[in-house]
Amino acid sequence: MEWFDCNCSYGRPARPPMRFAADAGEILREMDFCGIGEALVYHANQRFESPVTWNPILSAETHGQPRLHPTWTILPPATGELPDPDDFVTAMAEHGVRALRAFPQEHRYRLDGMTFDPLFRLLVKRRVPLFAKANLVDLKELLSDFPDLIVVAVNQGPHSLERHLRPLLDAFPGLAVETSYYMVEGLIEEFVDRYGPERLLFGSGFPDNCSGSALLRLAQADIDAEDRAAIAGGNLKRLLKEVAL
């Protein structure tokens, strides 16, 4: 089984959790302990401080680490903190960044068309996936504005959100779900039965979660081996391969 974690971070934030990886070397050791081959990573301070400072630091610290794939964090184009969308996407290509992250609560913005129209139009065109830590009401607003945007909803749970989630999955085929909080017994099996495996991506949620919990839940799920392999890493590899920067 090839495990490719789509949702983990390293780095010491101002208020660190009980257990975390301080640097790239430590996150690799955490991955080795759990048997995770590759990871789509971000630095904790891309979430809790300014992406203007920490996007470049992440790229520098993961350079030359083939198992760690960097993701940058977005901010609204109107503030001018990050380069304009065209230059931002060009810089992504130069630094090997093939996915983005959004933390609207931490960075205090609305994740919608009014706020991000020029950037998200480019992401749709270039098929860049957006890993969004946002509630499902905000994701509905986003996908209503950009139904063709590839969005991966992360950190959804740990209780079942199916009454909110399933109408969105039915309406927006570009929406996928990451598994770090998808822990209720039987949810992975029922998701695969209803939607197929293509829209589930393995994520550990480390360090908010223990790396091994989501891995164990997927490893023991009562699904076909081919479906498990797709969720464990195949789906993420496919999404990243489709990016056209």
N, C-alpha and C positions, 0 to 999 in steps of 0.2 A: 504494500500500500504506500503510495506517495502522498504525503501530507504537505499541503501548502496553505499556511495560515494567512487569512486575509485581514485579520484584525488584531494586531498586537503592537505594543509600543515599548520603548526603553527610555531611559533618562530619569533624572531626579527632579520632579516638580517641587514647587514651594511646599506643598503638603503631600509628601510621598505616602503611598500605601504601605501596609505592613511588610509586604514582600514585593520587590520590583527588580528590574535589571538596570543597573546604573549606566551601562554603555553597550556598544554593539557586541563586544566580546561576551558580556554576561547574557544577552538575549540569545546568542548562539548556544551558549551552554545550557540555557533553559530549553531551547529547542532540541538539543541533543538528548537531554534527560527524558523528554517526552517522545522522542522519535519523529520530530517534525523536520522535514527536509528543507523547506523554504518558507519565507514569510514576506508579506507585504506590510512594511513597517512604517511607523511614524515616531517622532520624538514626542515625549510627554509634553514638552513645552511648546510644541506646535498647537496643542490643545489648550493649555493653561496660560500661555503667554502669547507673544506676537509671532505669527507665521513669517512676518517680514524678516525677523532675525533668525528664526529657527528652521525655516525651509532650507536655506543654504547650508546650515550646520548639519542637518540630516544628510544632505547629499554628500557633503565632505566626509562624514563619518561612515557612511555605507559604501563609499567608493572603494572598489576592489574587493568587495564582499559579495560574491556571486549568489549566495543564498539569501541575501537581504535585498529586497526590492523597494526603493524609496517611494513614498507618496507625499505630495505636498498638500498643504491646507489652504483653503480659499478664504478670501475676504471680499466684501462688496466692491466692485470696480469703481463706484462713484467716489469713494474716499481717497483714491489715488495711492493707497498704501503699497499695493502690489503693482507690477507693470500692467499696462492696458492688455486686454484679453489676447490680442494677436501676439504681442511680445511675450506674454506669459506662456502661451502654448509653444512658441518657439523655444523659450528657455526650458520648458519641460522636455522637448525633444533633445536638446543639447545635453541635459543631465540624466537622460534615461528614465524620466518620470512618466509612467503610463496610467496612473490613476490619481484621483484627488480625494480629499476628505473635507467634510463640512461639519463644524461644531457650532451651530447657530445659537445654542443656549450659552455656551462659554464665551462666544465672541459677540453676542448681542446684536443679531440681525435677523431679518426675515428671509427664509429660504424660498424665494418666489421669483416670478418673472420681473416684477418691478425692480427688484434689487439686483438680479443677476442676468438680465436678458442677453447682453452681448457675449458674456462668457459662456452661458449655457447653450446658446446657439452654436458656438464653436465646438462645445463638447459633444453635442448631438452630431454635428457634421463629422467630427473626428472619432466618434464612438469611444470617447473617454468615459470610463465608469466613475461615478461619484459615490463614495462611501459616506453615508450621511447618518450622523448620530442625532436623530430628531424624532419627535413623536409622530405618530401616524396621521394625525390631523394636519400637521405641517407638511408631511410628505404628500398627502392628497392634494394640497394646494400647489405644491411644486409640480407634481405630475400632471395636474390639470393644465398648468401653463406650458409644460414641456413633456407631452406624452411619449415622445420618442427618446427621452433622456434615459440612459442606463443608470439606475439607482440601486445601490445595495443598502438596505436598511440594516444598521448594526445596533447591537445592544438592545434588542427588543425583548423585554420580559423582566424577570424570569417567569412570571405568571403568564398564562395563555392570553394572547391578544387576538385570537382568531376572529372574533366578531367584528373587530376593526380591520384586521389585516386581509381577510379573504375577499371582501368587496374590492379592495385595492388591487389584489393579485388578479382578480377576474377582469378588472377594467384596464389595467396597465401592464402589458406583457413585458415591458422593460424593467419592471420592479423585481428585484431578487432579495433574498433574506440571508443574513449571516447567522451562524448557528450557536454563538457563544452563550446566549441566554435561552436558546430554544430547547429547554430541558424537560418540559412536561412529558411524562411517559406517553408514547404513541404519536407525538406530534410529527416527528420526522417521517414515520411510516405513513401517516395520513396525508402529509404534504406530498410525498412522492407519489402516492396513489392518485391524488387529485390533480397535481400539476406536473408530475414528472420530476426527475432529479435536477434538471438544468438550472433551476432558479434558487437552489440552495447552495451556499458556499461555506465551507468549514472556516470558522474563526474561533480562536481561543479566548479572545477578550482580555488577554494578559496585559497588565497586571490587575485589572479590576476583578478578573476571575483567575482561578488556578488553571494553568494551561491544560492539564490532563482531563478536566471534567468534561468539556465539550468533545474532546477527542474520544473519551471512553463512551460517551452517549452515542456518538455516530458509529463507533466501532461495533457496538452491541445492538444497533438498530436492526430490526427484522426487515431488511430490504435486500435486494439482489446485490451481489458483489460488484457488478458493473455500475449500479447506481451509487453505491458507497464510494467507489473510486472517483466517480464524477464529482461528487460533493466534496470529497477529501482534497481534491486538487485539480481535477480535470476541468471543471467549469471555470475556475479562476484563470487557468492557463489559456483557455479559449478566449475569455474576455480580453486578456492582455494582448493576445496575438491579433485580435481584431482591431486594436487601436491603430489609427492611421495618422501619426504625427509627421 
